[in-house]
Amino acid sequence: MTPIEVWYGALAADIGIKISVSDPVAAKRQLYAARAKLADPALAALSICISPSNPSLFLVIKRSALDAS
């Protein structure tokens, strides 16, 4: 899955998506670089959260879902 697919997949999902990565720091960097390059204001509604119990698991979540919890 490309960074662009991750962002738009999360945007299309009800609350977001989860992905597994081997290098969370590099993945986060790539995702934010792709988001900046796209310059799509709709993507500002999404946040990246790294699972505290499994650092190789990323959650790309809609901020409205975070506010509801």
C-alpha positions in Angstrom: 0.0 0.0 0.0 1.4 3.4 -1.0 1.3 6.4 1.4 -1.3 8.0 -0.8 -3.5 4.8 -0.6 -3.1 4.8 3.2 -4.3 8.4 3.5 -7.2 8.1 1.2 -8.1 4.6 2.5 -8.3 6.0 6.0 -10.3 8.9 4.8 -12.8 6.6 3.2 -13.1 4.3 6.2 -15.6 4.9 9.0 -13.0 5.6 11.7 -9.7 4.9 10.0 -7.4 2.0 9.1 -4.6 0.0 10.7 -1.4 -1.0 9.0 1.7 -3.0 10.0 5.1 -1.6 9.2 8.6 -2.9 9.8 10.1 0.6 10.5 7.5 2.9 12.2 9.7 6.0 12.1 10.4 5.7 8.4 6.8 4.9 7.6 5.5 7.9 9.6 8.0 10.1 7.8 6.9 8.8 4.4 3.2 9.3 5.2 3.6 12.9 6.4 5.8 13.7 3.4 3.2 12.3 1.0 0.4 14.2 2.8 2.4 17.5 2.5 3.0 16.9 -1.2 -0.7 16.2 -1.8 -1.7 19.4 0.0 -5.3 18.1 0.3 -7.0 19.9 3.2 -9.3 16.9 3.8 -6.3 14.9 5.0 -5.9 17.2 8.0 -8.8 15.3 9.5 -6.5 12.3 10.0 -3.9 11.5 12.6 -1.3 8.8 12.9 -1.1 6.8 16.1 1.5 4.2 16.9 0.2 1.4 19.1 1.9 1.5 22.5 1.7 -2.3 22.8 2.9 -3.1 19.3 5.1 -0.4 17.8 5.0 -2.0 14.3 1.2 -1.3 14.2 0.1 2.1 12.9 -3.4 3.5 13.2 -4.4 6.2 10.8 -7.5 7.5 12.4 -10.1 10.2 11.8 -9.8 12.9 14.5 -13.5 12.8 15.0 -13.2 9.2 16.1 -10.5 10.2 18.6 -12.8 13.0 20.0 -15.6 10.5 20.4 -13.6 8.2 22.7 
